[in-house]
Amino acid sequence: MKIVCSKTELQNRVNIVLKAVPAKSTMPILECLIIDVKSDTIKLIANDMELGIETIVKGEVIETGTVAINAKVFSEIIRKLPDNDVTIETDGNYLTTILCEKAKFAISGKSSEEFPYLPKVEKQNAVVLSQFTLKEIIRQTVFSISDNESNKIMTGELFEITGNELKVVSLDGHRISIRKIELKEEYEDIKVIVPGKTLIEVSKILSGEFTDEVNLYFTDKHIIFEFDNTVVLSRLIEGEYYKINQMLSSDYETKVTINKKELLSCIDRATLLIKETEKKPIIVKINDKNMELKMNSTIGSMDEEIDITKEGKDIVIGFNPKFLIEALRVIDDEEVDIYLINPKAPCFIRDKEERYIYLILPVNFNSAVQ
């Protein structure tokens, strides 16, 4: 095998497949990436058995062949080479030589026979959306997945397609994030749970451009993302997702309309008084014309007021400030509507069309801090 390609192109493509290389594995072959060279294609492949990535490298094919190389070592070598053309050549014993200007490396490779290539999946009925849209949907929901592996369903996101609407849902037991977008076409109904890890890695690779598209394919066990000469294949999480409609309510006793930036800045300031080890709620006191936010901690206290438009009853309620911050950060609207029922019921941040809904459970607080 012998190829020539630019250092920049090679490094970009290596960085893409690295996302499917496990840091440590009981199968050493999984810590490798595959360079698979056919007559007119240079392909890099990595697979950790949950997430597999293939990407095509632009370059010149001099001799075909395949080799498995330790991904970490190879990526570090490529990263530190001069910005020029790189020649990679493998002999019959898989010894791989990497040449760039006056730099020459020789590293041991191995046969790719044991490597679990991505399964051949029949791709039908691609769901097409812009890379910008998919990247945004992930950004606006993935923060509220659970990192607790004991509840696998919560570590993923629900992708549900009904007609021409895609709904994405994540939850962790304390909050729910929902985003809905309109697709250009109508599709057959789809309901799958995609691992959060997959979505985070896909988001890092997506260009985020309006004009660039991504094709999604769904099977019983896999989701495939296809874009920019790259294929990402991921196992789906098996099981039934939570019936979230039972948790969503349109009832409210209090509705507040508030400047999003002001509210976010105020809560952000309040967190300056919280040590990492502390779990202190922010107390929200809603009156006729303003919202008062209070924080008391071992470091000190804070009290701030923000002008609001209010409908309904006065209320005092406590929240984990982190949950409010993470929801507000991903909302692009200048003003947000917050719906509340009572100090023990969840609050909802949602727009009129319900393109986004963020449900956040309140926390108990000592009445003495009111």
C-alpha positions as CSV (number, residue, x, y, z in Angstrom):
1,M,0.0,0.0,0.0
2,K,1.2,3.5,-0.9
3,I,-0.6,6.8,-0.8
4,V,0.2,10.5,-0.9
5,C,-2.1,13.2,0.6
6,S,-1.8,16.6,2.2
7,K,-1.0,16.7,5.9
8,T,-4.1,19.0,6.5
9,E,-6.5,16.7,4.7
10,L,-5.1,13.6,6.4
11,Q,-5.2,15.2,9.9
12,N,-8.8,16.4,9.4
13,R,-9.9,12.9,8.4
14,V,-8.0,11.2,11.2
15,N,-9.6,13.5,13.7
16,I,-13.0,12.4,12.4
17,V,-12.4,8.7,12.8
18,L,-10.7,9.1,16.2
19,K,-14.1,9.8,17.7
20,A,-14.9,6.1,17.3
21,V,-11.6,4.8,18.8
22,P,-11.9,3.7,22.5
23,A,-9.3,4.9,24.9
24,K,-8.8,1.4,26.1
25,S,-10.3,-1.9,25.0
26,T,-10.0,-5.6,25.8
27,M,-9.7,-6.0,22.0
28,P,-6.5,-4.3,21.0
29,I,-7.5,-4.2,17.3
30,L,-10.3,-1.6,18.3
31,E,-7.5,0.8,19.4
32,C,-6.4,0.9,15.7
33,L,-7.7,2.8,12.7
34,I,-7.8,1.1,9.4
35,I,-6.3,2.6,6.2
36,D,-8.1,0.9,3.4
37,V,-6.8,1.8,0.0
38,K,-8.7,0.7,-3.2
39,S,-7.9,1.6,-6.8
40,D,-9.4,5.1,-6.5
41,T,-10.3,5.5,-2.8
42,I,-8.4,6.1,0.4
43,K,-10.7,5.3,3.4
44,L,-10.1,5.6,7.1
45,I,-12.2,3.4,9.4
46,A,-12.6,3.1,13.2
47,N,-15.2,1.2,15.3
48,D,-15.7,0.8,19.0
49,M,-18.6,-1.7,18.5
50,E,-21.2,1.0,19.5
51,L,-20.1,3.7,17.1
52,G,-18.4,3.2,13.8
53,I,-17.0,5.9,11.4
54,E,-15.7,5.7,7.8
55,T,-14.4,8.7,6.0
56,I,-12.7,9.2,2.6
57,V,-9.4,11.0,2.3
58,K,-8.6,13.0,-0.8
59,G,-5.2,11.9,-2.1
60,E,-3.2,9.9,-4.7
61,V,-3.3,6.1,-4.7
62,I,0.0,4.6,-5.8
63,E,-0.5,1.1,-4.5
64,T,-3.6,-0.5,-3.0
65,G,-3.7,-2.4,0.3
66,T,-5.0,-2.3,3.9
67,V,-3.3,-1.9,7.3
68,A,-4.4,-1.4,10.9
69,I,-2.4,1.2,12.9
70,N,-2.6,2.3,16.5
71,A,-4.8,5.3,16.2
72,K,-3.4,7.4,19.0
73,V,0.2,7.0,17.8
74,F,-0.6,7.6,14.1
75,S,-2.7,10.7,14.9
76,E,0.0,12.3,17.0
77,I,2.6,11.7,14.3
78,I,0.4,13.2,11.6
79,R,-0.4,16.2,13.9
80,K,3.2,17.1,14.4
81,L,4.4,16.7,10.8
82,P,5.2,19.8,8.7
83,D,2.4,21.2,6.6
84,N,3.2,19.5,3.4
85,D,2.4,16.3,1.4
86,V,2.6,13.0,3.4
87,T,3.6,9.7,1.9
88,I,2.4,6.5,3.7
89,E,3.7,3.1,2.6
90,T,3.3,-0.3,4.0
91,D,5.4,-3.4,3.3
92,G,4.4,-7.1,3.4
93,N,4.9,-7.3,7.2
94,Y,2.6,-4.2,7.8
95,L,5.6,-2.0,8.7
96,T,4.3,1.4,7.9
97,T,6.6,4.2,6.8
98,I,5.4,7.8,7.1
99,L,7.4,10.5,5.1
100,C,7.0,14.2,5.1
101,E,9.8,16.5,4.0
102,K,12.8,15.4,6.0
103,A,10.7,13.6,8.7
104,K,10.5,9.8,8.5
105,F,8.7,7.5,10.9
106,A,8.4,3.7,10.7
107,I,5.7,2.1,12.9
108,S,4.4,-1.4,13.3
109,G,1.0,-2.1,11.8
110,K,-1.0,-5.3,11.7
111,S,-3.5,-7.1,9.5
112,S,-7.0,-5.8,9.5
113,E,-8.5,-9.3,9.4
114,E,-9.7,-9.2,13.0
115,F,-11.1,-5.7,12.7
116,P,-14.9,-5.5,13.0
117,Y,-15.8,-3.5,9.8
118,L,-19.0,-1.5,9.9
119,P,-21.9,-3.8,9.2
120,K,-23.5,-3.6,5.7
121,V,-26.9,-1.9,6.3
122,E,-29.5,-1.4,3.7
123,K,-30.1,2.3,3.3
124,Q,-33.6,3.3,2.4
125,N,-35.6,6.5,2.5
126,A,-33.1,9.0,3.7
127,V,-34.4,11.7,6.0
128,V,-32.6,14.9,4.8
129,L,-31.9,18.0,6.8
130,S,-29.3,20.7,6.9
131,Q,-26.1,20.1,8.9
132,F,-26.9,23.5,10.7
133,T,-30.3,22.2,11.8
134,L,-29.0,18.9,13.1
135,K,-26.1,20.5,14.9
136,E,-28.5,23.0,16.5
137,I,-31.0,20.3,17.6
138,I,-28.3,18.4,19.3
139,R,-26.9,21.5,21.0
140,Q,-30.3,22.4,22.3
141,T,-31.1,19.1,23.8
142,V,-28.1,16.9,24.6
143,F,-27.2,18.7,27.8
144,S,-30.1,17.1,29.6
145,I,-29.3,13.5,28.9
146,S,-28.3,11.4,31.9
147,D,-24.7,10.3,32.4
148,N,-25.9,7.4,34.7
149,E,-25.2,4.3,32.7
150,S,-27.5,2.2,35.0
151,N,-30.5,3.8,33.1
152,K,-29.5,3.3,29.5
153,I,-32.7,4.9,28.1
154,M,-31.9,8.3,29.7
155,T,-28.4,8.3,28.2
156,G,-30.0,8.6,24.8
157,E,-32.3,11.0,22.9
158,L,-35.7,10.1,21.4
159,F,-35.8,10.9,17.6
160,E,-39.4,10.8,16.6
161,I,-40.6,11.5,13.0
162,T,-44.3,12.0,12.4
163,G,-45.2,13.2,8.9
164,N,-43.0,16.2,8.2
165,E,-42.1,16.9,11.9
166,L,-39.0,15.7,13.7
167,K,-39.2,15.8,17.5
168,V,-36.1,15.3,19.6
169,V,-36.4,14.6,23.4
170,S,-33.9,14.2,26.2
171,L,-34.4,13.8,30.0
172,D,-32.4,13.0,33.1
173,G,-35.1,12.6,35.8
174,H,-34.9,16.3,36.8
175,R,-35.7,18.0,33.5
176,I,-36.9,17.4,30.0
177,S,-35.7,19.1,26.8
178,I,-37.9,19.0,23.6
179,R,-37.2,20.5,20.2
180,K,-39.4,20.2,17.1
181,I,-38.5,21.1,13.6
182,E,-40.4,20.9,10.3
183,L,-38.8,18.8,7.6
184,K,-39.0,19.6,3.9
185,E,-40.8,16.3,3.1
186,E,-43.2,13.8,4.8
187,Y,-41.7,10.5,6.0
188,E,-43.0,7.2,7.4
189,D,-43.3,7.3,11.2
190,I,-40.0,6.6,13.0
191,K,-39.4,6.3,16.8
192,V,-35.8,5.4,18.0
193,I,-33.5,6.2,20.8
194,V,-30.1,7.5,19.7
195,P,-27.1,7.3,22.2
196,G,-26.1,10.7,23.5
197,K,-22.5,9.9,23.0
198,T,-23.1,9.4,19.2
199,L,-24.9,12.7,18.9
200,I,-22.1,14.6,20.8
201,E,-19.5,13.1,18.4
202,V,-21.6,13.7,15.3
203,S,-22.2,17.3,16.3
204,K,-18.4,17.9,16.5
205,I,-17.9,16.7,12.9
206,L,-20.9,18.5,11.3
207,S,-20.0,21.7,9.4
208,G,-23.0,23.5,10.8
209,E,-23.6,25.2,7.4
210,F,-27.2,25.8,6.1
211,T,-26.2,24.7,2.6
212,D,-24.6,21.4,3.7
213,E,-27.0,18.5,4.0
214,V,-26.9,15.3,6.1
215,N,-28.8,12.1,5.3
216,L,-30.2,10.0,8.2
217,Y,-31.1,6.4,7.7
218,F,-32.8,4.3,10.3
219,T,-33.0,0.5,10.8
220,D,-34.3,-1.6,13.6
221,K,-30.9,-1.5,15.4
222,H,-28.9,1.3,13.8
223,I,-28.9,5.0,12.8
224,I,-26.6,6.1,10.0
225,F,-25.5,9.7,9.4
226,E,-24.1,10.4,6.0
227,F,-22.4,13.7,5.1
228,D,-19.2,15.2,3.6
229,N,-17.7,11.8,2.4
230,T,-18.2,10.5,6.0
231,V,-20.5,7.7,7.3
232,V,-21.2,7.4,11.0
233,L,-23.1,4.3,12.1
234,S,-24.3,3.9,15.6
235,R,-26.3,1.2,17.5
236,L,-29.6,2.4,18.8
237,I,-30.6,2.0,22.4
238,E,-33.2,-0.7,22.8
239,G,-36.3,-0.2,24.8
240,E,-39.4,2.0,25.1
241,Y,-38.9,5.7,25.7
242,Y,-40.8,7.4,28.5
243,K,-44.3,8.6,27.9
244,I,-43.4,12.3,28.2
245,N,-46.8,13.6,27.1
246,Q,-48.1,12.6,30.5
247,M,-45.5,14.9,32.1
248,L,-46.4,17.9,29.9
249,S,-49.2,20.2,31.0
250,S,-50.6,23.3,29.4
251,D,-52.2,24.3,32.8
252,Y,-50.5,27.2,34.7
253,E,-51.3,29.5,37.6
254,T,-48.5,32.0,36.7
255,K,-47.0,33.1,33.4
256,V,-44.0,35.3,33.3
257,T,-42.5,37.0,30.2
258,I,-38.9,38.1,30.8
259,N,-35.8,39.3,28.9
260,K,-33.8,36.1,28.4
261,K,-30.4,37.7,28.5
262,E,-31.1,39.6,31.7
263,L,-32.4,36.4,33.4
264,L,-29.5,34.3,32.2
265,S,-26.9,36.9,33.4
266,C,-28.5,37.2,36.8
267,I,-28.6,33.5,37.4
268,D,-25.0,33.2,36.1
269,R,-23.9,35.9,38.7
270,A,-25.7,34.0,41.5
271,T,-23.6,30.9,40.8
272,L,-20.4,32.8,41.7
273,L,-21.5,32.2,45.3
274,I,-21.7,28.4,45.0
275,K,-18.8,26.1,45.7
276,E,-18.5,23.1,43.5
277,T,-19.4,20.8,46.4
278,E,-22.5,22.8,47.3
279,K,-26.0,22.3,46.0
280,K,-27.7,25.6,46.6
281,P,-31.0,26.5,45.0
282,I,-31.7,29.9,43.5
283,I,-34.9,31.3,45.0
284,V,-37.3,32.9,42.5
285,K,-39.9,35.2,44.0
286,I,-42.5,36.5,41.4
287,N,-44.5,39.6,42.2
288,D,-46.7,41.8,40.0
289,K,-44.0,43.8,38.3
290,N,-40.7,42.0,39.0
291,M,-38.9,38.8,39.6
292,E,-36.6,38.7,42.6
293,L,-33.8,36.2,42.6
294,K,-32.0,35.3,45.8
295,M,-29.0,33.1,46.6
296,N,-27.6,32.3,50.0
297,S,-24.5,30.2,50.5
298,T,-21.5,29.8,52.8
299,I,-19.7,32.4,50.6
300,G,-22.3,35.1,50.8
301,S,-25.7,36.2,49.5
302,M,-27.1,37.9,46.5
303,D,-30.4,39.6,45.8
304,E,-31.4,41.0,42.4
305,E,-34.7,42.1,40.7
306,I,-35.7,42.0,37.0
307,D,-38.7,43.6,35.4
308,I,-41.3,41.2,34.0
309,T,-44.7,40.9,32.6
310,K,-46.8,38.7,34.7
311,E,-50.2,36.9,34.4
312,G,-51.7,35.1,37.4
313,K,-50.6,34.5,41.0
314,D,-47.5,35.5,42.9
315,I,-45.2,32.6,43.6
316,V,-42.0,31.7,45.4
317,I,-40.1,28.7,44.0
318,G,-36.6,27.2,44.1
319,F,-34.5,25.8,41.2
320,N,-31.1,24.2,40.6
321,P,-29.5,27.2,38.9
322,K,-27.5,25.0,36.5
323,F,-30.7,23.6,35.0
324,L,-32.1,27.1,34.3
325,I,-28.8,28.3,32.8
326,E,-28.4,25.3,30.5
327,A,-32.0,25.7,29.1
328,L,-31.8,29.5,28.7
329,R,-28.4,29.3,27.0
330,V,-29.7,27.4,24.0
331,I,-32.9,29.5,23.5
332,D,-32.3,32.1,20.8
333,D,-35.5,34.2,21.5
334,E,-35.0,37.7,23.0
335,E,-37.8,37.1,25.5
336,V,-39.0,33.8,27.1
337,D,-42.3,32.7,28.6
338,I,-42.1,30.8,31.8
339,Y,-45.2,28.9,33.0
340,L,-45.5,27.9,36.7
341,I,-48.2,26.1,38.7
342,N,-47.0,25.8,42.3
343,P,-43.7,25.6,44.2
344,K,-43.7,21.8,43.9
345,A,-44.7,21.4,40.3
346,P,-42.4,21.6,37.3
347,C,-42.0,24.9,35.4
348,F,-42.1,25.1,31.7
349,I,-40.1,27.4,29.4
350,R,-41.7,27.3,26.0
351,D,-42.5,29.4,23.0
352,K,-46.1,29.9,21.6
353,E,-45.6,27.4,18.7
354,E,-44.0,24.9,21.2
355,R,-41.0,24.5,18.9
356,Y,-39.1,24.2,22.1
357,I,-40.2,23.1,25.6
358,Y,-38.0,22.9,28.6
359,L,-39.4,21.3,31.7
360,I,-37.5,21.8,35.0
361,L,-38.4,20.3,38.4
362,P,-38.2,22.7,41.3
363,V,-36.2,21.9,44.4
364,N,-37.1,22.3,48.1
365,F,-35.7,25.2,50.0
366,N,-35.8,26.5,53.5
367,S,-38.6,29.1,53.9
368,A,-36.2,31.1,56.1
369,V,-34.3,32.3,53.0
370,Q,-37.4,33.8,51.3
